[in-house]
């Protein structure tokens, strides 16, 4: 009786060998065509453009909000009482807050002699005197006003005060400092229009120059 021959066993490839064969058998990645590359670049460019556009929109919104807040900021307005007796430099002035929304907080006023024609006197400033607010404190709520006087004769000098024509050659203005609305840690400095003494009015008074 013949013995059957045993077939040789086939060895199974080890795990590392199998994986290497699979990698070799894996198809090579396709290279992008020029049209596909252009499309990819276009998508990336469009994404970057949208991001830049959104950044501009946000910055524009912030700038617009800041401009809107600045445009409605309170600004003091000034007027002069008429002269009955005494020197035009001793009249009482009025400062008013005409803003309907914001107060003039921590208001301080400086009186400035801008120039006196044909005198050579440089601009000279001094704090306002006898400032009378409608209530305690140094703020003007919307619609409120305060009065003050200016030491113009002191800053000009006694020698020039003897000149009877000096007032008609003088120009003055006022510098106000107050807190920025909603941001009390910052201050605004604002100069008024120039004022000249008008003797054609009855009684005469200081009026803004046109």
C-alpha positions as CSV (number, residue, x, y, z in Angstrom):
1,X,0.0,0.0,0.0
2,X,1.4,3.3,-1.1
3,X,1.7,6.1,1.3
4,X,0.3,9.5,0.3
5,X,2.8,12.2,0.0
6,X,2.2,15.2,2.3
7,X,2.1,18.5,0.6
8,X,4.5,21.1,1.9
9,X,3.0,23.7,4.1
10,X,2.8,27.2,2.7
11,X,4.1,29.7,5.2
12,X,1.9,32.6,5.9
13,X,3.7,36.0,5.5
14,X,4.4,37.7,8.7
15,X,2.5,40.8,9.7
16,X,5.3,43.2,8.8
17,X,5.8,41.6,5.4
18,X,2.0,41.6,4.7
19,X,1.8,45.3,5.6
20,X,4.7,46.2,3.3
21,X,3.1,44.3,0.5
22,X,-0.2,46.1,1.1
23,X,1.6,49.4,1.0
24,X,3.3,48.5,-2.2
25,X,0.0,47.4,-3.6
26,X,-1.8,50.6,-2.6
27,X,-2.4,52.8,-5.6
28,X,-0.3,56.0,-5.8
29,X,-2.0,59.2,-4.9
30,X,-3.3,61.2,-7.9
31,X,-1.6,64.5,-8.7
32,X,-4.0,67.5,-9.0
33,X,-4.5,68.9,-12.5
34,X,-3.8,72.6,-13.1
35,X,-7.5,73.3,-13.2
36,X,-8.0,71.6,-9.8
37,X,-5.0,73.5,-8.3
38,X,-6.5,76.8,-9.6
39,X,-9.9,75.9,-8.1
40,X,-8.2,75.1,-4.7
41,X,-6.3,78.4,-4.8
42,X,-9.6,80.2,-5.6
43,X,-11.3,78.6,-2.7
44,X,-8.5,79.6,-0.3
45,X,-8.5,83.2,-1.7
46,X,-12.3,83.5,-1.3
47,X,-12.0,82.2,2.3
48,X,-9.3,84.8,3.1
49,X,-11.3,87.6,1.4
50,X,-14.3,86.8,3.6
51,X,-12.2,86.9,6.7
52,X,-10.7,90.2,5.7
53,X,-14.1,91.6,4.9
54,X,-15.5,90.5,8.2
55,X,-12.6,92.2,10.0
56,X,-13.3,95.4,8.1
57,X,-17.0,95.2,8.9
58,X,-16.2,94.8,12.7
59,X,-13.7,97.7,12.6
60,X,-16.1,99.9,10.7
61,X,-18.8,99.2,13.2
62,X,-16.5,100.1,16.1
63,X,-15.4,103.3,14.3
64,X,-19.0,104.2,13.4
65,X,-20.1,103.7,17.0
66,X,-17.2,105.9,18.3
67,X,-18.0,108.6,15.8
68,X,-21.7,108.5,16.7
69,X,-20.8,108.8,20.4
70,X,-18.4,111.7,19.7
71,X,-20.9,113.5,17.5
72,X,-23.4,113.7,20.3
73,X,-20.9,114.7,23.0
74,X,-21.9,117.7,25.1
75,X,-20.3,121.0,24.3
76,X,-20.7,124.1,26.4
77,X,-22.2,127.3,24.9
78,X,-21.4,130.8,26.3
79,X,-23.1,134.1,26.4
80,X,-22.4,137.5,28.1
81,X,-24.6,139.7,30.3
82,X,-25.0,143.3,29.2
83,X,-22.7,145.9,30.7
84,X,-24.6,148.3,33.0
85,X,-21.7,149.9,34.9
86,X,-18.0,149.3,35.4
87,X,-15.5,147.7,33.0
88,X,-16.4,145.3,30.1
89,X,-13.8,143.0,31.5
90,X,-15.8,142.5,34.7
91,X,-19.1,141.4,33.2
92,X,-20.6,138.0,34.1
93,X,-20.7,135.2,31.6
94,X,-23.0,132.2,31.3
95,X,-22.1,128.7,30.3
96,X,-24.9,126.3,29.3
97,X,-25.2,122.6,28.6
98,X,-27.5,122.4,25.6
99,X,-27.0,118.7,25.1
100,X,-30.3,116.8,25.7
101,X,-28.6,113.5,26.7
102,X,-25.2,114.0,28.5
103,X,-24.0,116.1,31.4
104,X,-20.9,118.3,31.5
105,X,-19.2,116.5,34.3
106,X,-16.4,118.0,36.4
107,X,-16.5,121.1,34.4
108,X,-13.7,123.6,34.7
109,X,-13.4,126.9,32.7
110,X,-10.3,128.9,31.8
111,X,-10.6,132.5,30.5
112,X,-8.1,133.4,27.7
113,X,-7.2,136.8,26.3
114,X,-6.3,135.7,22.8
115,X,-4.8,139.0,21.6
116,X,-5.1,142.7,21.8
117,X,-4.5,144.4,18.5
118,X,-1.4,146.7,18.3
119,X,-0.4,145.9,21.8
120,X,2.1,143.0,21.5
121,X,0.5,141.2,24.5
122,X,0.7,137.4,24.0
123,X,-2.2,135.2,24.7
124,X,-2.8,134.9,28.4
125,X,-5.0,132.6,30.4
126,X,-6.4,132.4,33.9
127,X,-9.0,130.2,35.7
128,X,-12.5,131.6,35.8
129,X,-13.7,133.2,39.1
130,X,-16.9,133.1,41.0
131,X,-18.2,130.0,39.2
132,X,-21.8,129.4,40.4
133,X,-23.3,126.0,39.5
134,X,-27.0,125.4,39.9
135,X,-26.4,122.7,42.5
136,X,-23.5,121.3,44.6
137,X,-20.7,119.9,42.6
138,X,-19.1,121.0,39.3
139,X,-21.4,119.4,36.7
140,X,-24.1,120.7,34.4
141,X,-26.9,118.4,33.6
142,X,-28.7,118.8,30.2
143,X,-30.4,122.2,30.0
144,X,-28.6,123.6,33.1
145,X,-26.4,126.7,33.1
146,X,-23.8,128.3,35.4
147,X,-22.4,131.8,35.7
148,X,-18.8,133.0,36.1
149,X,-16.5,136.0,35.8
150,X,-13.1,136.3,34.2
151,X,-10.0,138.0,35.7
152,X,-9.2,139.7,32.4
153,X,-8.0,142.9,33.9
154,X,-5.6,141.0,36.1
155,X,-4.0,139.1,33.2
156,X,-3.9,142.2,30.9
157,X,-2.2,144.4,33.5
158,X,-3.1,147.7,35.2
159,X,-1.2,149.8,32.8
160,X,-3.1,148.7,29.7
161,X,-6.4,148.8,31.6
162,X,-6.1,152.6,31.6
163,X,-6.4,152.6,27.8
164,X,-10.0,153.4,27.1
165,X,-9.9,151.8,23.6
166,X,-8.4,148.5,24.7
167,X,-11.7,146.6,25.0
168,X,-12.5,147.3,21.3
169,X,-9.1,145.8,20.3
170,X,-9.4,142.7,22.5
171,X,-10.6,139.2,21.6
172,X,-11.2,136.6,24.3
173,X,-12.4,133.0,24.4
174,X,-13.0,130.2,26.9
175,X,-11.4,126.8,27.3
176,X,-13.6,124.1,29.0
177,X,-12.4,120.8,30.3
178,X,-14.8,118.0,31.4
179,X,-15.2,114.3,31.5
180,X,-15.9,112.2,28.4
181,X,-19.5,110.8,28.7
182,X,-19.5,107.2,29.9
183,X,-15.7,107.3,30.2
184,X,-15.0,109.4,33.2
185,X,-11.3,108.5,33.2
186,X,-10.8,110.6,30.1
187,X,-11.1,114.4,29.7
188,X,-12.3,116.6,26.8
189,X,-10.7,120.0,26.2
190,X,-12.8,122.4,24.0
191,X,-12.2,126.0,23.0
192,X,-15.1,128.3,22.4
193,X,-15.4,130.8,19.5
194,X,-13.6,134.1,19.9
195,X,-15.6,136.9,21.5
196,X,-15.4,140.7,20.9
197,X,-17.1,143.5,22.8
198,X,-20.0,144.9,20.7
199,X,-20.8,148.5,21.7
200,X,-23.6,148.7,19.1
201,X,-25.9,146.5,21.3
202,X,-27.9,148.0,24.1
203,X,-26.6,147.3,26.6
204,X,-23.2,146.5,25.2
205,X,-21.9,142.9,25.6
206,X,-19.4,140.3,24.5
207,X,-20.6,138.4,21.4
208,X,-19.1,135.6,19.3
209,X,-17.2,136.8,16.3
210,X,-18.7,135.6,13.0
